[in-house]
């Protein structure tokens, strides 16, 4: 049996190998002096992390001497070296995760939590039967949604190098390599590391929306197109194993995207970019299907002299009009040649994509994806009819699943816009049509009455005879593009319209007005889901009331009936956190979900929640499995959508095996949260909820007092973090702020979190908890109250998950490093007003967390992550040190381009190393 040391030995070997290869590259590229400099810094950083309090000051001084006075050229080399040390260590960890998972499975151990096998085991133990599970999958929708935000710091070129390094490390795991193979593998690894070193880490120009579309689509080639059908196969096979009957899984797991359709605060998303996104996605889906059909043609060389195909297959082959004499007795190849020709015509018609392999003849395009699927079904049925089912179970089965899931559109595209924009353009439409000259001045009740009346009127508001303002022209152009996508690719290609900053029923009806203008809504039929996004603490508190008021409208009820009585609601984790702090936002989200469940039950409406989670804990991130299981009872029910943002997309999905595991975890968690009976203790629930109400109120007061009510806070934040420098990075098309102002309210939540993670404080992930707990304990019998909090931690998944996520954040903080950033604040009075409060609250929060959780140190319950962080810090500390030094130089007037470049490199390196940006 493996010991813990044995289990980690391959990880250590991989890390040493990659570190040695990077050292060889440094010697070759920077000379022996350059290598020695980096190695001295590395050794000092390691000794500093291992040193006790007495020795730390001396080693810190030694490290400062090595780093502070480096010329800028050498500084850039050191920054890049430590950035790549961290990146390569992360890759070794990813490979080791996959290795341990395979070892666990091959040893015949019980299935791991978060796996489909484990979910089926739990459902069996709970007595869930086949009919219940079949009904679950018939109605389920599980959808990770890729979004483009200014947080993905790594270039695609570097991601491609990383993927090749992972592939080479995995090659070693296949078995003992002979000397020639080992040498070839290490030479190939060296070439990749050398390529990394000579590839610029930063982009020369800011990403355009089209670049973001292309980057997002790359993950379909990396992972989704291959791995999602395989995951479906595993679910089907588990079902057969459990119940002894086959089941064809409907498309319950589908990918979504905001990239190209999300124009909230992004002036660069236009009708043209939406059309580009839809065509680019369709091109990838159709290219995949074409290649698989071609490969099937190579595989299915069955001769009519040896097998008896069905009449339907023979007819399909005849329709191909394939005159190739070499295929005269190969009906499957003939049929597939015809399918390929029709699919090629479809690709040209729908996406303007011309396949590199031209068809044998010009045949009519498919009118729907169902037509294409039916032809594949004909091939599968014919193979089964003459005893060749095993042939149908290979590539053909994968392709049929892919067609079912990805269609011709690849992923669902969402539209998103801010409610303020809707209000302005609807007001303009109403004024231009002579309906009302000042819609914005109306009270909410009057707005609703006016909009409901107009929605019942078949005439349109827009007229080409009166000039439109640019905002109205742009909004209508995007909506007309959406209508075209519906017509061209089908309703599944663009099923949702998300309303940012939704606060009222009129916000919902304004979108209905705009959809009506382009034919996507009629009095009895809604063609696109209207999805409100509730973001602030106040909006979360009243979201159920807003939805209840909408459900009371007869027109809204008719629209929901046309959508199968489903209503999706999106909850914003990022802005609620920035608005009210970590504790209050988490509790407000939980309460909002419970309130929505109750309201939807009252009106017999099916609720699908869309969780706007970011990558970091400060934006709702954290382990997906625990997060889903911690949702309130009744809030999942087989329907969940979750945003995947920034660097999280690359860390989850750039590796196919890891990507498959992350998708499987989301599926397994949704199955368990939906179908397992919740162990409920109503009296405990009430007590726990009352305690959380008090804690959230106390945390809210502490957070708002610091962030919004302390005048010195904004200047401290602007000086002690690299927020200004982050805004200059070429890492996304979207501006860092919604408006050109210095206010925290106008700053996007993503750079807000990104900035705090860079200075190693990560304030959005913990601030306020310590004060809340301390104040609450002091308000009564401390011992009894502490036991109450410990009971909440032991028995309540929501509270336990919240504290676990907080522990992960706090483990990555470092007040020694944060204090150096505080020294960047030029005004001593500002620094004195803020930093001691941050340090004191950090100490209170750690103390409270350990007391409630019963742990002796942070991450006691997650030794793997604790080891990862411990091993990573020595490579990050020099980057933080140099970032502070470069910021000091830059702000003192040494604002040459190389200093600016060095700051941006440190931002990039820290984000990649911490695996946190926004």
C-alpha positions, 0 to 999 in steps of 0.5 A: 500500500502506498505511503503518503511519501510514495504518492507524492514522489512522482509530483516531486520528480516532475517538479524537479525535472521541470525546474532543472530544465528551466534552469538549463534554459536560463543558463543558455539564455541569460548566462551563468551569472543570470542563472546564479542570480535567480538561484540565489534569490530562489534559495533565499526565498525558500529559506525565508519561508522555512525560517522562524521569526528570529531568523526571518528579518535577516533573510528578508534583508538578504532578499532585499539586497538581491532584488531592490537594486537590480537593473531593469533588464535583470529585473525582467529576467528574474520576474519571468523566471519566477513566473515560469517556476510557478507556472511549471509547478502548477502543471506538475500538480495538474498532472499529479491530480490526474495520476492520483485519480487514475491510480485510485480508480485502477486500485478498485477503491470506492468511487471518489466524491464528485464522480458520477459513480459516487452519485449513483451509489448515493442515489441507490442507497437513498432508494432513488428508482429508475423512473425518478432518475429518468424523469430527472434527466428528461427535465434537467439542464446543467450548463457551464457558461464561459464568459469573457472578463478582464482576468484571463492573463495568460496568452493562448500561445502560452496555454498551448505550450502548457498543454504540450508539456502536460502531454509529455509528462503524461507520456512518462506515466505510461510505463518505464521508458527505454533510454532513447524514449526518455531522452526524446521526452526530455528533449521535447520538454526542453524545447517547450520550456525554451519556447515558453522563455522566448514567447512574450508573456504579455500581449502587445495590444488589448484583446478585441471581442473577436479574439475573446470569441476565438480564445473561448472556442479553443476549449471546445477543441481542447476538451468539450467536443471530445469529453462531453460525449464521453461523460454522457456515455459514462452516465448511460453505462452507470444507468444500465449497470444500476437498472439493467435497462438502456436509456438514451440521455437527452441533452441535459449537459450543454455549454453556454457562452456570453462571449460576443453577446455580453454588452453590459459595459462593453461598448465593443460588443455590437451586432457584428460581433454577435454574428461573428460569435454565432458563425465562429461557433457554428464553424467549429461544430460543423468542422468537428461533425465533418471530420467525424463523418469522414473518419466514419467513412474510413472505418465503415468499409462494410461490403454489401456482399458480406452484410445485409443493410436495411432498406433505409440505409440502402436508400440513404446510400442511393441519395448520395449519387456516389459514382466512385466504382471503388465504393460500389459495394460499400453502402455505408461509405456511400451513405456517409459520402452523401451525409458529408456532402450535405453537411458541407453545404450546411456549413457554407450556408449557416456559417460561411465555412468551407471545409478543406476536404471538398465533398464528392458532389453538390447536395442540398444542405440540411434544413435542421440538425434533426435531419442530420441526426436522423441520417446518423440514426439510420446508419446506427439502426442498420449496423444493429440489424446485421449484428454490428452493434459494436461498430455503432458503439464506437465513433458513431455513438460519440458523433450522435451524442455530439450532434445531440449536445452541440447541434450546429450551433456548438453552445448557447449564446446569451445576450446581456445588457444593463437595465439602465440602457433598456430604460433609455432605449425604450423611453426613446421608442415610446417617445418617437412613437408618440406613446409617452414623451417622458417614460423615465419620469413615470412611477413603477406602477405607471410604467408597468401599466403602460408597457403591458398595454403596449405589449398587447398592441400588435403594432411596432414602436420603431419607424425608419422615418424618424432618426434613431440615436446611436444607442437605440440603433445599436440595441435594435441592430443586436436584437435583429442579429439575434432574430437572424441567429434564431432563424438560421441556427434555431432557438437553441443557439440563442435562448436567453436574454440576461438583464443586469441590475434588474430591480423591478418588473418594468425592467423585465417588461422593457426587454419584452418590448425590445424582443417584440420589435424584432419578432422574438415575442408575441402576445402568446409566445416568448422565443427567448428567456427573459433572465433577471440578474439581481446583484446588490444586497438590496436587490437580492432581498427583494428579488422574490417580490419582483418575480411574484409581481411579474407572475401576477401579470396575465401576459407574463404567465402566457409567456412562461406557458410558452417556455414550459413554465420555466423561469431562469433567475441569475444571482450576482456573486461579484457585485453583491460581495463588493456591495456588502462583503463576503459574509453578507453576500453569501447569506443574502444569496442563500436567503434569496434562493430560499425566497425564490423557491417559496415564491415559485412554488406559490405560482407553480413555476419551475425555477432555474438558477443561474449562478454568476460565480467568479473564479475567486472566493471573493466572487463566489468561487470555490469548489463546485461540488461543495457549492452545489450541495450547499444550496438551499433545499429545492433550489437546484432540482436538476436545473443549474447554470454557472458562469466560468470566468477568467483564469478559471476557464484555463485551469479547469478546461485546458487539459481534457482529463481535468476538464472532464473531471470538472464537468463530471463533478458539476453533473454529480453534484446536481444529481445529488442536490436534486434527488437526495432527500435533505436531512432537515431539522426545522428547529435547527434551521430556524436557529441557524438562520437567525444566527446568520441574520445577526452575523450578516448584519454585523459583518455588513456594518463592519465592511461598509464602515471600512469600504464606503464610510471611511474617507481614507479607504479609496486613496489607500486602495488606489495606492496600496494595490496595482489597480491602475496598472491592472486597468492598463493590461491588455487582457480583455476587451471590457473596461475596468470601470463602468464609468470614468470615476474613482468610486468603488461603486463604479469599479467592476468587481473583477479588477476589485478582487484582482487588485486585492489578490495581487497585494496578498490581502484578498480582502473581498474573501474574508473582511468582516467575519472576525468582527461579526463573530467577536461581537456576536459572542460578546453579546451573550454567553460566549461558550454557549454561543461558540458551541452554537457556531460549531454546531452550524459548522458541523451540521449545515453545508452552507456555513461549512462551505462558506468557512472552507472557502474563507480558509482557502482565501486566508491561507493565500494571504500574507500580511508581511507582504501586504505591509510592503504594499501599504508602504506605497501609500504616500500619505502616512495619515491615510496608511495609518487610518486603514492598514492597522484596521485591515491587520487587526480584522485579519487576526480576528478573522483567522482566530474566529475561523479556527475557533468555530471550525475546530482546526489548529491551522488554516487548511487542516482539512485540506492537506493537498491544497495546504501543500500546494500553497506551501510549495508555491509561496517561495516562487511568488514572494520574489514577484511580490517584492519586485512588484512593490519595488517597480511600483515605487519606481514607477510612481516616483517618476521612473515611468519608462516603458520597461518599468511599466512592462515589468509591473505588468509581468509581475501582475501576470506571474502572480495571477498565474501562480496564485491561480487567482485574478478575478 
